Amino acid sequence: MYDAMRLIEKLPEMLSGQELLQTMQILPPYDRGICTGGTPTQRLMQLNDLYMSMEVYSKLYLSILRSLQKKGTKLAVQQANRNASQIQEAARSRGEQQYSGIMGGADCFTIIGTSGIGKSSAIARALQLIGAENVIQLEKPYTKIIPCLTVQCPFDSSVKALLLEVLRKVDEELDTTYYKTAIRARATTDMLIGSVSQVCLNHIGLLVVDEIQNVVNSKNGRTLIGSLTQLINTSGISIGMVGTPESEVFFTQAMQLARRSLGLKYNALPYDEHFAEVCKILFQYQYIKHPIQVTDAIIRWLYEHSAGVISIVVSLLHDAQEQAILSGRERLDMEALQDAYTQRMGMLHSYINPAITRNVQSGKRKKKRLDMTGAKVCNKNIKVGSQDIEAHSQVSVPSISHNMSETEIQSLQPSMIHTLIDEARKNDMQGNALIDFISNYIQIEVIA
């Protein structure tokens, strides 16, 4: 046994408040002279330095602290002895081995956030401040402890693959042979759970499992989370799970899962002064020859075309400047931003709809454009902002043959419009039919 306080003293002092905010922020040096005196290649290279990243730091620091407090205690020694005996039983039986915990887990939490919000970057920065990359070493008794170990959840949620990855990462940090030993012994999953529990108990403070959303669509998802729970109870360490919002659905299916998933949640930024401040800071890093001042209109445009995701804002500003330098325009204006959004962000267009959400239709316009049998125009829901508006048509439309081509239908549109307006006027008993027709026409022919 050893005094846990000797381990805790190895950690740097915990930061808070404005000091933490300033330390977490990463702003690269900026030399305005490179914009006029630097070559296009030099300016393009400087564009790649952009990055910015409090709550995550505190959560990780305290989780490591709680885990280290359990190291070397009487319960930890008893747990290590029990783990060793259960590993031997698993090796003999080659069947399902149940591991029992004595000391219990230190902490289990989640960090959930929208893709691109900066979860991994913030975690990496926080761990750097904590000094988690430095192995803690004690001489009496001799021991080495990794404050935090980060692994990625396998794409198929394989329990065995995750456990082997933990052993491999520990070998990298401590120059041990746990991974090779497990492979040579052809260790089963039951044997690995015991081995990894023992390794975590002796050498790991906090285990971070990234990309935890992989468990959602995998048949092994529940098994993997169950294995992590067993690992917590038999090792006494803290485990943090990092993923996107889709993993919330998985964790809310059962009480035991929900209890293990309490933690931090980050959504895309709202359109407020914080988002505006981020944009103003980013606009300080212009590498074109003719820099501009950021305006409220530009900030609003950036929000509508990024959905509040900071990584997309950074990508837009980066690509707009890159294209402006390569084309010789050398201005970061609305035209440059629009070009970057149109040409470089095509894969995101279906997820980001500026100002209005449209119903997506593929191929020929679907039957909702007009009821081709001459009946009333179908009811249709559209979404403007966050409100659903339902349009009701009281106007009949002329019959159109199903065999007509798209070109023939378009050629008939002017006469159709006149016919519809005339019929709307005839049926305008309460003064609403004409407005109703125009509303339906805009929905079907313009918005759709």
C-alpha positions in Angstrom: 0.0 0.0 0.0 1.0 3.6 -0.5 -0.3 7.1 0.4 -2.7 8.3 -2.4 -1.8 11.9 -1.5 1.7 11.3 -2.9 0.1 10.6 -6.3 -2.2 13.6 -6.1 0.7 15.9 -5.3 2.1 15.0 -8.7 -0.8 16.7 -10.4 -0.5 20.5 -11.1 -2.8 22.9 -9.2 -6.4 23.0 -10.4 -7.2 26.2 -12.4 -10.5 28.1 -12.3 -12.2 31.2 -13.4 -10.6 33.7 -15.8 -7.2 32.0 -15.4 -8.6 28.8 -16.7 -10.4 30.6 -19.6 -7.3 32.3 -20.7 -5.2 29.1 -20.5 -7.7 26.9 -22.4 -7.8 29.4 -25.3 -5.3 28.8 -28.1 -4.6 31.8 -30.4 -1.7 31.5 -32.8 0.6 34.5 -33.3 -0.4 36.8 -36.1 1.9 39.0 -38.2 0.1 41.5 -40.4 3.3 42.0 -42.4 2.9 38.6 -44.1 -0.3 39.7 -45.8 1.6 42.3 -47.9 5.1 40.9 -47.9 4.6 37.2 -47.8 4.2 34.9 -50.7 0.8 33.2 -51.4 2.3 29.9 -50.2 3.4 31.4 -46.9 -0.1 32.9 -46.4 -1.8 29.7 -47.2 0.3 27.8 -44.7 -0.5 30.4 -41.9 -4.2 29.7 -42.5 -3.8 26.2 -41.0 -2.9 27.5 -37.5 -6.5 28.6 -36.6 -7.9 26.8 -33.5 -9.8 27.8 -30.3 -11.2 25.7 -27.3 -13.8 25.2 -19.1 -16.2 22.9 -17.8 -14.5 19.9 -19.5 -11.2 20.7 -17.7 -12.9 20.6 -14.3 -14.7 17.4 -15.0 -11.6 15.6 -16.1 -9.4 16.9 -13.3 -11.8 15.9 -10.6 -12.4 12.5 -12.2 -8.6 11.8 -12.2 -8.4 13.0 -8.6 -11.1 10.7 -7.4 -9.5 7.7 -9.1 -6.0 8.5 -7.7 -7.5 8.7 -4.2 -8.3 5.0 -4.4 -4.9 3.8 -5.5 -2.8 2.0 -3.0 -5.6 1.7 -0.4 -6.5 -1.4 1.5 -9.6 -1.9 -0.7 -7.4 -1.6 -3.8 -5.1 -4.4 -2.6 -8.0 -6.6 -1.8 -9.5 -5.9 -5.3 -6.2 -6.8 -6.9 -6.0 -10.1 -5.1 -9.6 -10.9 -6.1 -9.0 -10.0 -9.7 -5.9 -12.3 -9.9 -7.9 -15.3 -8.6 -10.8 -14.6 -10.9 -8.4 -14.4 -13.9 -7.1 -17.8 -13.1 -10.6 -19.2 -12.8 -11.5 -17.7 -16.2 -8.3 -19.3 -17.8 -9.3 -22.7 -16.4 -12.9 -22.7 -17.2 -12.8 -20.8 -20.6 -16.4 -20.0 -20.0 -18.3 -17.0 -18.7 -16.5 -15.6 -15.7 -18.3 -13.2 -13.4 -16.1 -10.6 -11.8 -17.1 -9.1 -8.5 -16.1 -5.6 -7.3 -15.0 -4.6 -3.8 -14.1 -1.0 -4.1 -16.6 0.2 -6.7 -16.0 2.7 -9.4 -14.7 6.3 -8.9 -16.8 8.0 -11.5 -18.6 7.4 -14.9 -19.7 10.3 -17.1 -20.4 11.3 -20.7 -19.4 14.3 -22.7 -22.0 14.6 -25.5 -21.8 17.2 -28.2 -22.6 18.0 -31.8 -20.1 16.8 -34.4 -17.6 19.6 -35.0 -18.3 21.4 -31.8 -14.8 20.8 -30.5 -15.1 18.0 -27.9 -11.9 16.1 -28.8 -9.9 19.3 -29.1 -11.2 20.6 -25.7 -10.5 17.3 -24.1 -7.0 17.2 -25.5 -6.3 20.7 -24.4 -7.6 20.1 -20.9 -5.6 16.9 -20.5 -2.5 18.8 -21.6 -3.1 21.4 -18.8 -3.6 18.7 -16.3 -0.4 17.1 -17.3 -2.1 13.8 -18.2 0.5 13.0 -20.8 3.2 12.7 -18.0 3.4 9.3 -16.3 3.4 9.6 -12.5 6.1 7.5 -11.0 6.7 6.6 -7.3 9.8 4.9 -5.9 8.5 3.4 -2.6 6.7 1.3 -3.5 7.7 1.5 -7.2 4.7 2.2 -9.4 3.8 4.0 -12.6 0.4 5.5 -13.3 -1.0 7.1 -16.4 -3.3 10.0 -15.3 -5.5 9.6 -18.4 -5.6 7.1 -21.2 -7.8 7.8 -24.3 -9.0 5.0 -26.6 -11.6 4.9 -29.4 -14.7 2.8 -29.4 -14.4 0.1 -32.1 -16.7 0.7 -35.1 -18.4 -2.7 -34.4 -18.4 -2.2 -30.6 -16.3 -5.3 -30.1 -15.5 -5.8 -26.4 -12.4 -7.8 -27.1 -11.0 -5.2 -29.5 -11.6 -2.4 -27.0 -9.9 -4.3 -24.2 -6.9 -5.2 -26.3 -6.6 -1.5 -27.4 -6.4 -0.5 -23.7 -3.5 -3.0 -23.2 -1.7 -1.8 -26.3 -1.9 1.9 -25.3 -0.6 1.0 -21.8 2.3 -0.8 -23.4 3.1 2.3 -25.4 3.1 4.5 -22.4 4.9 2.3 -19.9 7.0 0.1 -22.1 5.3 -3.1 -20.8 4.2 -6.3 -22.6 0.5 -6.7 -21.5 -0.7 -6.7 -25.1 1.8 -9.3 -26.4 1.1 -11.5 -23.4 -2.7 -11.5 -24.0 -2.2 -12.3 -27.7 0.3 -15.1 -27.0 -2.1 -16.6 -24.4 -5.1 -16.3 -26.8 -7.0 -14.7 -24.0 -10.8 -14.8 -24.1 -12.9 -11.8 -23.5 -13.6 -13.0 -19.9 -9.8 -13.3 -19.3 -9.2 -9.9 -20.8 -11.8 -8.2 -18.6 -9.9 -9.4 -15.5 -6.5 -8.5 -17.0 -7.6 -5.0 -18.1 -9.2 -4.5 -14.7 -5.9 -5.3 -13.0 -3.9 -3.1 -15.4 -6.4 -0.2 -14.8 -6.3 -0.7 -11.1 -2.5 -0.5 -11.0 -1.7 2.0 -13.8 -4.6 4.1 -15.0 -6.4 7.1 -13.4 -9.1 8.0 -16.0 -10.1 6.0 -19.1 -11.7 8.1 -21.9 -13.6 6.2 -24.6 -14.1 8.4 -27.7 -16.7 7.9 -30.5 -19.1 6.1 -28.0 -22.0 6.7 -30.5 -20.7 3.6 -32.3 -22.6 1.5 -29.8 -26.0 2.8 -31.0 -26.3 0.9 -34.2 -24.3 -2.2 -33.2 -25.7 -5.4 -31.8 -22.8 -5.5 -29.4 -23.6 -2.0 -28.0 -25.2 -3.1 -24.7 -22.5 -5.8 -24.2 -19.7 -3.2 -24.5 -21.4 -0.8 -22.0 -21.9 -3.7 -19.7 -18.2 -4.6 -19.9 -17.3 -1.0 -19.1 -19.5 -1.0 -16.1 -17.8 -4.2 -14.9 -14.5 -2.6 -15.5 -15.4 0.3 -13.3 -16.5 -1.9 -10.4 -13.4 -4.1 -10.5 -10.8 -1.4 -11.1 -12.0 1.6 -9.2 -11.1 4.0 -12.0 -13.1 6.8 -13.6 -14.4 6.3 -17.2 -15.5 9.1 -19.5 -17.5 8.4 -22.7 -17.4 11.0 -25.5 -19.8 11.0 -28.4 -22.5 12.7 -30.5 -26.1 13.4 -29.5 -27.3 10.2 -31.2 -25.8 8.2 -28.3 -28.3 9.8 -25.9 -31.1 7.7 -27.3 -29.1 4.6 -26.4 -28.3 5.6 -22.9 -31.9 6.6 -22.1 -33.3 3.1 -22.9 -32.7 1.7 -19.3 -32.1 3.1 -15.9 -28.7 1.5 -15.4 -27.5 3.0 -18.7 -28.9 6.5 -18.0 -27.3 6.5 -14.5 -23.9 5.8 -16.1 -24.3 8.5 -18.7 -24.8 11.6 -16.6 -22.3 14.3 -17.6 -21.8 17.3 -19.9 -23.8 18.1 -23.0 -22.8 20.7 -25.7 -25.1 21.8 -28.5 -24.3 24.1 -31.4 -23.9 27.7 -30.3 -27.0 29.9 -30.2 -26.9 33.2 -32.2 -25.8 35.5 -29.4 -22.9 37.7 -28.2 -20.7 34.6 -27.6 -20.9 33.5 -31.3 -20.3 37.1 -32.4 -17.2 37.3 -30.2 -15.8 34.0 -31.7 -16.4 35.4 -35.2 -14.6 38.7 -34.3 -11.6 36.8 -33.0 -11.4 34.6 -36.1 -11.6 37.7 -38.4 -8.4 39.0 -36.7 -6.6 36.3 -38.7 -7.0 37.5 -42.2 -4.1 36.6 -44.6 -5.5 38.3 -47.7 -4.0 41.6 -49.0 -7.2 43.6 -48.5 -8.6 42.7 -45.0 -12.1 43.8 -44.1 -13.9 44.6 -40.9 -16.5 42.0 -39.7 -20.0 43.3 -39.7 -23.3 42.2 -38.1 -24.5 41.0 -41.6 -21.4 38.8 -42.0 -21.8 37.3 -38.5 -25.5 36.6 -39.3 -24.5 35.0 -42.6 -21.9 32.8 -40.9 -24.4 31.6 -38.3 -27.0 30.7 -40.9 -24.4 28.8 -43.0 -22.8 27.0 -40.1 -25.7 26.2 -37.9 -23.7 27.5 -35.0 -20.9 24.8 -35.3 -17.6 26.5 -34.8 -15.5 24.0 -36.9 -17.7 24.9 -39.9 -17.2 28.6 -39.3 -13.4 28.0 -39.2 -13.6 26.0 -42.4 -15.6 28.6 -44.2 -13.2 31.4 -43.3 -10.2 29.2 -44.1 -11.6 28.1 -47.5 -12.8 31.6 -48.4 -9.4 33.0 -47.8 -7.7 30.2 -49.6 -9.9 30.7 -52.7 -9.4 34.5 -52.5 -5.6 34.1 -52.5 -5.5 31.5 -55.3 -7.9 33.5 -57.5 -6.1 36.8 -56.9 -9.2 38.5 -55.5 -7.6 39.0 -52.1 -10.8 40.0 -50.3 -12.8 38.1 -47.6 -16.2 39.5 -48.5 -19.6 38.0 -48.9 -18.8 36.8 -52.4 -15.8 34.9 -51.2 -17.7 33.3 -48.3 -20.6 32.3 -50.6 -18.2 30.7 -53.1 -16.6 28.7 -50.3 -20.0 27.6 -49.0 -21.2 26.6 -52.5 -18.0 24.9 -53.8 -16.4 23.4 -50.6 -19.4 22.7 -48.3 -21.6 20.8 -50.7 -21.8 17.7 -48.5 -23.2 19.8 -45.6 -25.9 21.5 -47.5 -28.5 18.9 -46.6 -27.8 19.5 -42.9 -27.5 23.3 -43.0 -30.5 25.2 -44.4 -30.0 29.0 -44.1 -33.1 30.9 -43.0 -35.7 28.2 -44.1 -36.0 24.4 -44.0 -37.2 23.0 -47.3 -38.7 19.6 -48.1 -36.2 17.7 -50.2 -37.5 16.0 -53.4 -35.5 14.0 -55.8 -36.0 13.2 -59.5 -39.2 14.6 -61.0 -41.4 16.7 -58.8 -43.5 14.5 -56.7 -47.3 14.2 -56.7 -47.6 16.9 -54.1 -46.8 19.6 -56.7 -50.3 19.2 -58.1 -53.0 16.5 -57.7 -53.0 15.5 -61.4 -56.6 14.2 -61.3 -58.2 17.7 -61.1 -59.0 17.5 -57.4 -58.0 20.0 -54.8 -54.4 20.8 -54.1 -53.1 18.5 -51.4 -52.5 19.9 -47.9 -48.8 20.4 -47.3 -46.7 21.2 -44.2 -43.7 23.5 -44.6 -41.3 24.7 -42.0 -40.1 28.3 -41.7 -37.6 28.8 -38.9 -39.0 26.7 -36.1 -42.7 26.9 -36.9 -44.8 24.4 -38.9 -47.3 26.0 -41.2 -50.1 23.9 -42.7 -51.6 25.2 -46.0 -55.2 24.3 -46.9 -56.3 24.8 -50.5 -59.9 25.5 -51.4 -59.2 25.9 -55.1 -59.6 23.2 -57.8 -57.0 22.9 -60.5 -57.3 21.8 -64.1 -56.7 18.1 -64.9 -53.3 17.2 -66.4 -52.5 14.0 -68.1 -50.1 11.6 -66.2 -48.3 11.0 -69.5 -47.3 14.7 -69.9 -43.6 15.4 -69.8 -42.0 18.0 -67.4 -41.5 20.4 -70.4 -45.1 20.1 -71.5 -46.3 20.8 -67.9 -44.1 23.8 -67.6 -45.4 25.2 -71.0 -48.9 25.0 -69.6 -48.1 26.8 -66.3 -49.0 30.4 -67.5 -52.5 29.4 -68.6 -52.9 27.2 -65.5 -52.1 30.2 -63.3 -54.7 32.4 -65.0 -57.3 29.6 -64.8 -56.6 29.1 -61.1 -56.8 32.9 -60.3 -60.2 33.1 -62.1 -61.5 30.1 -60.2 -60.2 31.6 -57.0 -62.0 34.8 -57.6 -65.3 33.0 -58.3 -65.0 31.0 -55.1 -63.8 33.9 -53.0 -66.8 33.9 -50.7 -64.8 35.1 -47.6 -61.9 36.9 -49.4 -59.4 34.2 -48.6 -59.5 31.9 -51.7 -57.0 34.0 -53.8 -54.6 34.3 -50.9 -55.0 30.5 -50.3 -54.1 29.8 -53.9 -51.0 32.1 -54.0 -49.9 30.4 -50.7 -50.2 27.0 -52.2 -48.6 28.0 -55.5 -45.5 29.4 -53.6 -45.2 26.3 -51.5 -45.5 23.8 -54.4 -43.8 25.6 -57.3 -41.2 27.8 -55.4 -40.3 26.2 -52.1 -40.6 22.6 -53.2 
